[in-house]
Amino acid sequence: MSQILFLIISGISIYFFAKNLGKIRRNILLGKDIDLSDNKPQRWKTMLRVAFGQTKMAVRPVPFILHLIVYVGFVLINIEVLEILIDGIFGTHRVLSILGPIYDYAIGFFEILAFGVLLACIVFLIRRYVLKIARFQSPELKGYANQDAASILFIEIILMAALLIMNAADQILQSGGDEHYLKAGAFPISSWLIVPLFNGLNLSNATLIFAERAAWWFHIIGIFAFMNYLPFSKHFHIIMAFPNTWYSNLKAKGEFNNMASVTQEVKLMLDPSAAIPEGYQPPTSFGVKDVTDLTWKNLMDAYTCTECGRCSSVCPQNQTGKVLSPRKIMMDTRDRLEEVGKNIDTNKGTFVDDNKNLHSYISEEELWACNTCNACVEACPININPMEIIVEMRRYKVMEQSSAPNSINSMFSNMENNQAPWQFSPMDRANWTQEA
């Protein structure tokens, strides 16, 4: 019965996870196509360096070390989860113990990692809610975002505690000679931290077996629940960081993309005899009005955002009291994309105009506060580009709505009339060379 129950729970969990992944993939592909398949060796190198190596996090040593412990723990402890999956399907117990001494060392190392993850998560909670680090107190984190961060940390603490409790009960049962609990594994943390507590309570074998089985089930069900929570959480970056860094923009950060449709129109205007490309359609819109006008990479960025706030903490406009927060730009983009996706689901695959767009989430004041310095892009630990979204939304404001601050409109007027940003006639530019 336990094996059947395990298979049912596993199947349901995997089904819903795959279903939610499919929705996110659909949402990302609502964006415009862009080819980011060039220079594959450089892309693999970037992913290994940034996502696996986490090199961009190292500029802040304390969170880097804590995050590295959680990251390594998450990756390696999943090997023990693999053993739990095999045991659950076939009804075995510590099936990988056939590896002998290697298994003992591995379990001991996993325990140390689990304890490290538990302590790191406690420190993260202290930094966020006791020390109140400034970048975690921004207005955009109020509500669900704040609850999400706390939930994940508590879940990880509870899962690591369940793993240690399971191992502690297992160890006592092994030493008692219970036939189902063959001697296997090394338990440096649980034997020091939890076994004395169990021994002090003088628990019976039946109670220990119940504790071990309960912790085993709690741990694996908790992992399945965590897996299905990820698509609704900022911690989805656990999965998305790797493809997102692979598809990084390899161009110089200060390089702006020309709008192909505008470039083609200018070429045709300057050379009326030029042949019109086959299949060419004149542009009907410019810039970004809604999330579907962004590229799929911009939308992938939105789903990958960790909400760590490093972008906003280095943004000079944010630090001088402006309303701009690059983190909020990414969160708003994701929120709008989720809204569009739900609209499509509700209307059976068709988007029905809801009289909203991305500009309903992001104000003009935010857009025009950005000075395009690329500090946010440089600071992001997983190569997200909020500035690209800002620039494309500005293009819509200027080219579609003729809406821009007066200082910028004056510059446009001067460029048109004087071929320069300044309010001087081209004939007068050299006047400064004349003697007074």
ABEGO torsion letter per residue (X at the ends): XAAAAAAAAAAAAAAAAAAAAAAAAAAAAABBBBBAABGAAAAAAAAAAAAAAGAAAAABAAAAAAAAAAAAAAAAAAAAAAAAAAAAAAGBBGAAAAAEAAAAAAAAAAAAAAAAAAAAAAAAAAAAAAAGBAAAABAAABEAAAAAAAAAAAAAAAAAAAAAAAAAAAAAAAAAGBAABBBBEBBAAAAAAAAAAAAAAGBBAAAAAAAAAAAAAAAAAAAAAAAAAAAABAAAAAAAAAAAAAABBABBAABBBBBAAAAAAAAAAABAABBBBBGBBBBABBEBABAAABBAAAAAAAAABAGAGAAAAABAAAAAGBABBAAAAAAAAAAAAAAAAAAAAAAGGBBBBAGBBAAAABBAAAAAABAGAGAAAAABAAGBBAAAAAAAAAAAAAAAAGBBBAAAAAAAAAAAAAGBABBBBAAAAAAAABBX
